[in-house]
Amino acid sequence: MSLVTLAIPFFLLAVLVELALDRKFGWGLYRLNDAIGSLSTGILSRLAGLVRKGLLLLIYIPLYELLTPYYQAVGFNWSLDSVWHLLLAVVAYDFCYYWKHRMAHEINIFWADHLVHHQSEDYNLTTALRQPCGGLPIGWIFYIPLLLIGLPAELLVTAGAIDLIYQFWVHTQKFPKVRWMEWIFVTPSNHRVHHAQNRIYVDKNYGGVFIIWDRLFGSYQEELQQEPCIYGVRKPLNSFDPLAANLQHYKRMALDAWHTRSWWDKLTLWFRRTGYRPADAEAAMPVASTDLEHFRRFDPVLSRGQRYYALAQHLCFSAATLPLLWYAQQLRLSQLWLGVALLALGLIVNGRILDRYPTARYWELARLGLLLTLSVLLPGPLAPAIAGYSLISALTWWRLAFVGKADRVALVSD
């Protein structure tokens, strides 16, 4: 089991603590729909990781073995048991991560994947868990240079996990500036800048653990008291559906490639600078950027019962995901795929419920009907448990979505 999977319960505990403090002191950091949207995207990312294989180790390990005689000749002798070696590995990994992260903001095809992490218009610990499912599998290229220093695969994986886990705590608004830390480490203050869509903050502070890379390579920006951060992306998602979140920029690029008459643009726009659109495609499908002077967060109004229903469903999905992650290696491939598919469907439909999407009411009944049908195939006590869940949820949703009074969809200003 990976370090990241082991850390998930601690992440969720920290979210609950921040949420409790938010409610106690009235900070206004959390909205139910945005928090569920971010957590659902994170869950979908972990589920996707169960059914797809990363290319990094598949390429890195054979190359490492090929270069082993060279490492022996020059005396490279890394050890996972050495604290100093692990620290050096984290520094080296973070240097590569800086460039990968920077390219993710500067090249269209990389931004299509990384964009998911930036879509939330709130900034709290759930934002840290908002991760993409994995786009074009070419991110491994940025870590191949670690072969030059003979970094073993086990240290690469461990350093990567430490780098990712460290980044969790910096996604908070309530940790103040600590001057000495701002010079060396990524902190909540300088990472708030990274998530802001204010013009002065865009494409700044790429480091994962160390901010020194940004200071060295000219991408550092301090958080300014006179310029409060406005979170989100300039082309807002306006949805809490995790599938829509992952497809947002891919869909836009595909439509641009379809509408432009230039074959050169059709082939190259994927690898052009982020935000590039062929002139004819932009004229055919204009997409307005956020008006930062009159910024309004996407916040459809739901009845109290529907909000509680969406929260209850999300808790059920979370409870089902953790054992699936822990016991995935013990399941048959067909069982694993079925579990992932059913949970993914639930997350997507729940996101559409939060969007007040017109057909979400029917999709939810169809999902519960499918789950009830499949429950008869489950072994032991799972069958009655899933059947009971499906029936109770279906009756509750029928009362909320078809019998209760309809609510208007509105946008609530900050």
C-alpha positions as CSV (number, residue, x, y, z in Angstrom):
1,M,0.0,0.0,0.0
2,S,1.4,3.4,-1.0
3,L,2.3,6.2,1.5
4,V,-0.4,8.4,-0.1
5,T,-3.1,5.8,0.5
6,L,-2.0,5.4,4.1
7,A,-2.2,9.2,4.6
8,I,-5.8,9.5,3.3
9,P,-7.4,9.0,6.8
10,F,-5.2,11.7,8.2
11,F,-6.1,14.0,5.4
12,L,-9.8,13.5,6.0
13,L,-9.3,14.1,9.8
14,A,-7.5,17.3,9.1
15,V,-10.3,18.4,6.8
16,L,-12.8,17.7,9.6
17,V,-10.8,19.7,12.0
18,E,-10.5,22.7,9.7
19,L,-14.3,22.4,8.9
20,A,-15.1,22.4,12.6
21,L,-13.0,25.5,13.2
22,D,-14.5,27.2,10.1
23,R,-18.0,26.6,11.6
24,K,-17.0,27.7,15.1
25,F,-15.3,31.0,14.1
26,G,-17.4,31.7,11.0
27,W,-14.5,32.0,8.6
28,G,-16.7,31.0,5.6
29,L,-14.0,28.8,4.0
30,Y,-16.2,25.9,3.2
31,R,-19.3,25.4,1.0
32,L,-20.9,22.0,0.9
33,N,-21.1,21.8,-2.9
34,D,-17.6,22.9,-3.5
35,A,-16.1,20.7,-0.8
36,I,-17.9,17.6,-2.2
37,G,-16.9,18.6,-5.7
38,S,-13.2,18.7,-4.7
39,L,-13.4,15.5,-2.7
40,S,-15.2,13.7,-5.4
41,T,-12.6,14.7,-7.9
42,G,-9.9,13.3,-5.6
43,I,-11.8,10.0,-5.1
44,L,-12.2,9.6,-8.9
45,S,-8.5,10.2,-9.3
46,R,-7.6,7.5,-6.8
47,L,-10.1,5.1,-8.4
48,A,-8.6,5.8,-11.8
49,G,-5.2,4.9,-10.4
50,L,-6.5,1.4,-9.6
51,V,-7.3,0.6,-13.3
52,R,-4.5,2.4,-15.1
53,K,-0.8,1.9,-14.9
54,G,1.7,4.8,-14.8
55,L,4.5,4.7,-17.3
56,L,7.2,6.2,-15.1
57,L,8.3,3.0,-13.4
58,L,7.7,0.9,-16.5
59,I,10.3,3.1,-18.3
60,Y,12.5,4.1,-15.3
61,I,13.3,0.7,-13.9
62,P,14.6,-0.9,-17.1
63,L,16.7,2.2,-17.8
64,Y,18.1,2.1,-14.3
65,E,19.0,-1.6,-14.6
66,L,20.7,-0.8,-18.0
67,L,22.8,1.9,-16.3
68,T,23.6,-0.2,-13.2
69,P,27.2,-0.9,-14.3
70,Y,27.8,2.8,-14.7
71,Y,26.4,3.5,-11.2
72,Q,28.7,0.8,-9.7
73,A,31.7,2.3,-11.5
74,V,31.2,5.8,-10.3
75,G,30.2,4.7,-6.8
76,F,26.5,5.7,-6.6
77,N,25.1,3.9,-3.6
78,W,21.8,5.2,-2.5
79,S,20.0,3.8,0.5
80,L,16.4,4.1,1.6
81,D,17.6,3.7,5.2
82,S,19.7,6.9,5.1
83,V,17.9,10.0,6.2
84,W,20.4,12.1,4.2
85,H,19.9,10.1,1.1
86,L,16.1,10.5,1.4
87,L,16.4,14.2,2.0
88,L,18.6,14.5,-1.2
89,A,16.1,12.4,-3.1
90,V,13.3,14.8,-2.1
91,V,15.3,17.8,-3.1
92,A,16.1,16.2,-6.5
93,Y,12.6,15.1,-7.1
94,D,11.2,18.5,-6.2
95,F,13.5,20.2,-8.7
96,C,12.1,17.9,-11.4
97,Y,8.6,18.5,-10.1
98,Y,9.0,22.3,-10.4
99,W,9.7,22.0,-14.1
100,K,6.8,19.5,-14.6
101,H,4.5,21.8,-12.7
102,R,5.7,24.8,-14.6
103,M,5.1,23.1,-18.0
104,A,1.7,22.1,-16.8
105,H,0.8,25.7,-16.6
106,E,2.5,26.8,-19.8
107,I,1.5,24.0,-22.4
108,N,-2.1,23.3,-23.4
109,I,-2.1,19.5,-23.2
110,F,-0.4,19.5,-19.7
111,W,-2.8,22.2,-18.5
112,A,-5.8,20.1,-19.5
113,D,-4.8,17.6,-16.8
114,H,-3.5,20.0,-14.1
115,L,-6.4,22.4,-14.5
116,V,-8.5,20.1,-12.4
117,H,-6.6,21.0,-9.3
118,H,-7.2,24.7,-9.8
119,Q,-10.9,24.7,-10.6
120,S,-12.2,25.1,-7.0
121,E,-13.4,28.7,-6.3
122,D,-12.8,28.0,-2.6
123,Y,-9.4,27.4,-0.9
124,N,-9.3,24.9,2.0
125,L,-7.8,21.5,2.7
126,T,-10.3,19.8,0.4
127,T,-8.7,21.7,-2.5
128,A,-5.5,19.8,-1.8
129,L,-7.3,16.5,-2.5
130,R,-8.8,17.8,-5.8
131,Q,-6.6,15.8,-8.2
132,P,-6.9,14.9,-11.9
133,C,-7.4,11.3,-13.2
134,G,-4.3,11.5,-15.3
135,G,-4.2,12.9,-18.8
136,L,-1.7,12.3,-21.6
137,P,0.9,9.9,-20.0
138,I,4.0,12.0,-20.7
139,G,4.7,13.5,-17.3
140,W,7.3,10.8,-16.6
141,I,9.7,12.6,-19.0
142,F,10.4,15.2,-16.3
143,Y,11.8,12.6,-13.9
144,I,14.0,10.7,-16.2
145,P,16.9,13.1,-15.5
146,L,17.1,11.5,-12.0
147,L,18.7,8.6,-13.7
148,L,21.8,10.8,-14.1
149,I,22.4,10.7,-10.3
150,G,21.5,7.0,-10.1
151,L,18.4,7.4,-8.0
152,P,16.8,4.0,-7.4
153,A,13.1,3.5,-8.2
154,E,12.2,2.9,-4.5
155,L,13.7,6.2,-3.5
156,L,12.0,7.9,-6.4
157,V,8.6,6.6,-5.4
158,T,9.2,7.5,-1.7
159,A,10.4,11.0,-2.5
160,G,7.4,11.5,-4.8
161,A,5.0,10.4,-2.0
162,I,6.7,12.7,0.5
163,D,6.5,15.6,-2.0
164,L,2.8,15.1,-2.6
165,I,1.9,14.6,1.1
166,Y,3.8,17.8,2.1
167,Q,1.7,19.8,-0.3
168,F,-1.5,18.9,1.5
169,W,-1.1,21.3,4.5
170,V,-0.3,24.4,2.4
171,H,-3.9,24.5,1.1
172,T,-5.3,26.6,3.9
173,Q,-6.1,30.3,4.3
174,K,-5.6,30.5,8.0
175,F,-1.9,29.9,8.4
176,P,-0.1,33.2,8.5
177,K,3.2,34.2,6.8
178,V,6.3,33.0,8.6
179,R,9.1,35.1,7.0
180,W,12.0,32.6,7.2
181,M,9.9,29.8,5.8
182,E,8.8,32.0,2.8
183,W,12.4,32.0,1.6
184,I,12.9,28.2,1.6
185,F,9.7,26.2,1.7
186,V,6.4,26.3,-0.1
187,T,4.0,27.7,2.5
188,P,0.2,28.4,2.7
189,S,0.9,32.0,1.8
190,N,2.9,31.5,-1.3
191,H,0.8,28.6,-2.4
192,R,-2.4,30.7,-2.1
193,V,-0.8,32.9,-4.7
194,H,-0.4,29.9,-7.0
195,H,-4.1,29.1,-6.8
196,A,-5.3,32.7,-7.4
197,Q,-6.5,33.9,-10.7
198,N,-5.6,37.6,-10.1
199,R,-3.5,38.8,-13.0
200,I,-0.5,39.5,-10.8
201,Y,-0.6,36.0,-9.3
202,V,-1.2,33.8,-12.4
203,D,1.5,31.3,-13.2
204,K,3.6,31.8,-10.1
205,N,5.1,29.7,-7.3
206,Y,5.4,26.2,-8.8
207,G,7.5,24.5,-6.2
208,G,6.1,21.4,-4.4
209,V,8.2,21.5,-1.2
210,F,10.8,24.2,-1.9
211,I,10.1,27.7,-3.0
212,I,13.8,28.3,-3.8
213,W,13.3,27.1,-7.4
214,D,10.8,29.9,-8.0
215,R,13.2,32.4,-6.6
216,L,16.0,31.0,-8.7
217,F,14.0,30.8,-12.0
218,G,12.0,34.0,-11.8
219,S,8.5,32.6,-11.0
220,Y,8.2,33.8,-7.4
221,Q,5.4,36.2,-6.3
222,E,4.7,37.2,-2.7
223,E,1.1,37.3,-1.4
224,L,0.2,41.0,-1.2
225,Q,-2.1,42.3,1.5
226,Q,-3.6,44.9,-0.9
227,E,-4.4,42.1,-3.5
228,P,-6.6,39.5,-1.9
229,C,-6.5,36.1,-3.7
230,I,-9.5,35.2,-6.0
231,Y,-9.5,31.5,-6.4
232,G,-10.4,29.4,-9.4
233,V,-9.6,29.6,-13.1
234,R,-10.2,32.3,-15.7
235,K,-12.5,30.0,-17.7
236,P,-14.7,28.7,-14.9
237,L,-16.0,25.1,-14.8
238,N,-19.4,25.9,-13.3
239,S,-20.0,22.3,-12.3
240,F,-19.3,19.9,-9.4
241,D,-19.3,16.9,-11.7
242,P,-15.8,15.3,-11.4
243,L,-15.9,13.9,-14.9
244,A,-16.8,17.3,-16.4
245,A,-13.9,18.7,-14.4
246,N,-11.4,16.2,-16.0
247,L,-12.8,16.8,-19.5
248,Q,-13.1,20.6,-19.4
249,H,-10.0,21.7,-21.3
250,Y,-9.7,18.6,-23.4
251,K,-13.3,19.3,-24.7
252,R,-12.4,22.9,-25.5
253,M,-9.2,21.9,-27.4
254,A,-11.1,19.2,-29.3
255,L,-13.8,21.7,-30.3
256,D,-11.1,24.2,-31.4
257,A,-9.4,21.6,-33.5
258,W,-12.7,20.7,-35.1
259,H,-13.7,24.2,-35.9
260,T,-10.5,25.7,-37.1
261,R,-9.8,25.4,-40.8
262,S,-6.0,25.4,-40.3
263,W,-4.5,21.9,-40.4
264,W,-1.4,23.3,-38.7
265,D,-3.5,24.5,-35.8
266,K,-5.5,21.3,-35.7
267,L,-2.2,19.4,-35.1
268,T,-0.3,21.9,-33.0
269,L,-2.8,23.7,-30.7
270,W,-2.5,20.8,-28.2
271,F,1.1,21.7,-27.6
272,R,0.9,25.5,-27.9
273,R,1.1,27.8,-25.0
274,T,-1.8,27.5,-22.5
275,G,-4.8,29.5,-23.6
276,Y,-3.9,29.6,-27.3
277,R,-6.9,29.3,-29.6
278,P,-7.1,29.6,-33.3
279,A,-8.7,32.9,-34.3
280,D,-11.5,31.3,-36.4
281,A,-12.3,28.8,-33.6
282,E,-12.4,31.6,-31.0
283,A,-14.7,33.6,-33.3
284,A,-17.0,30.6,-33.7
285,M,-17.1,29.7,-30.0
286,P,-16.2,32.7,-27.8
287,V,-15.5,31.8,-24.2
288,A,-15.7,34.7,-21.7
289,S,-13.1,34.9,-19.0
290,T,-14.1,35.6,-15.4
291,D,-14.9,39.2,-14.6
292,L,-12.6,39.7,-11.6
293,E,-14.1,43.0,-10.7
294,H,-17.5,41.4,-10.2
295,F,-16.5,37.9,-9.3
296,R,-19.3,35.5,-8.3
297,R,-18.8,31.9,-7.3
298,F,-20.8,29.1,-8.9
299,D,-23.3,28.2,-6.2
300,P,-26.7,26.7,-7.3
301,V,-29.4,26.8,-4.7
302,L,-30.6,23.4,-3.5
303,S,-33.3,22.6,-0.9
304,R,-31.9,21.6,2.5
305,G,-33.0,18.0,2.0
306,Q,-31.2,17.7,-1.3
307,R,-28.0,19.1,0.2
308,Y,-28.2,16.5,3.0
309,Y,-28.9,13.8,0.5
310,A,-25.9,14.7,-1.6
311,L,-23.7,14.8,1.5
312,A,-25.0,11.4,2.7
313,Q,-24.3,9.9,-0.8
314,H,-20.8,11.3,-0.8
315,L,-20.1,9.8,2.7
316,C,-21.3,6.4,1.3
317,F,-19.0,6.7,-1.7
318,S,-16.1,7.7,0.6
319,A,-16.7,4.8,2.9
320,A,-16.8,2.3,0.0
321,T,-13.7,3.8,-1.6
322,L,-11.3,3.3,1.3
323,P,-11.7,-0.5,1.5
324,L,-11.5,-0.8,-2.3
325,L,-8.2,1.1,-2.2
326,W,-6.8,-1.1,0.6
327,Y,-7.9,-4.5,-0.8
328,A,-7.6,-3.8,-4.5
329,Q,-4.8,-6.3,-5.0
330,Q,-6.9,-9.1,-3.5
331,L,-9.8,-8.6,-5.9
332,R,-10.3,-10.2,-9.3
333,L,-9.9,-7.7,-12.2
334,S,-13.7,-7.9,-13.0
335,Q,-14.6,-7.1,-9.4
336,L,-12.2,-4.2,-9.3
337,W,-13.5,-2.7,-12.6
338,L,-17.1,-3.1,-11.5
339,G,-16.4,-1.4,-8.1
340,V,-14.6,1.5,-9.8
341,A,-17.3,1.9,-12.4
342,L,-20.2,2.0,-9.9
343,L,-18.4,4.4,-7.6
344,A,-17.4,6.6,-10.5
345,L,-21.0,6.7,-11.7
346,G,-22.2,7.7,-8.2
347,L,-19.7,10.5,-8.0
348,I,-20.7,11.9,-11.4
349,V,-24.4,11.8,-10.8
350,N,-24.0,13.3,-7.3
351,G,-22.0,16.2,-8.8
352,R,-24.9,16.7,-11.3
353,I,-27.3,16.8,-8.4
354,L,-25.3,19.6,-6.8
355,D,-25.3,21.4,-10.2
356,R,-29.1,21.2,-10.2
357,Y,-28.7,19.6,-13.7
358,P,-32.2,19.0,-15.1
359,T,-31.9,15.3,-15.8
360,A,-29.9,14.5,-12.6
361,R,-33.2,13.3,-10.9
362,Y,-33.6,10.6,-13.5
363,W,-30.0,9.6,-13.6
364,E,-30.0,9.1,-9.8
365,L,-33.0,6.8,-10.0
366,A,-31.4,4.9,-12.9
367,R,-28.1,4.5,-10.9
368,L,-29.9,3.2,-7.8
369,G,-32.0,0.8,-10.0
370,L,-28.8,-0.6,-11.6
371,L,-27.2,-1.0,-8.1
372,L,-30.3,-2.8,-6.8
373,T,-30.2,-5.2,-9.8
374,L,-26.6,-5.9,-9.4
375,S,-26.9,-6.5,-5.6
376,V,-28.4,-10.0,-6.2
377,L,-25.0,-11.0,-7.6
378,L,-23.0,-10.0,-4.6
379,P,-21.8,-12.6,-2.0
380,G,-22.7,-12.9,1.7
381,P,-24.0,-9.9,3.6
382,L,-23.1,-7.4,0.8
383,A,-26.3,-8.3,-1.1
384,P,-28.9,-7.2,1.5
385,A,-26.7,-4.2,2.6
386,I,-26.5,-2.8,-1.0
387,A,-30.1,-3.6,-1.7
388,G,-31.2,-1.8,1.4
389,Y,-29.1,1.2,0.6
390,S,-30.5,1.3,-2.9
391,L,-34.1,1.1,-1.8
392,I,-33.8,3.7,1.0
393,S,-31.9,6.1,-1.3
394,A,-34.4,5.7,-4.1
395,L,-37.4,6.4,-1.8
396,T,-35.6,9.4,-0.3
397,W,-34.6,10.8,-3.6
398,W,-38.1,10.3,-5.1
399,R,-39.5,12.4,-2.2
400,L,-36.9,15.1,-2.6
401,A,-36.7,15.4,-6.4
402,F,-40.2,14.6,-7.6
403,V,-42.6,15.3,-4.7
404,G,-40.9,18.3,-3.0
405,K,-41.2,21.9,-4.3
406,A,-38.8,22.9,-7.1
407,D,-36.2,25.4,-6.2
408,R,-34.9,28.1,-8.5
409,V,-31.3,27.9,-9.6
410,A,-29.4,31.0,-8.6
411,L,-25.9,32.3,-8.2
412,V,-25.0,33.6,-4.8
413,S,-22.6,36.4,-4.6
414,D,-19.6,36.4,-2.4
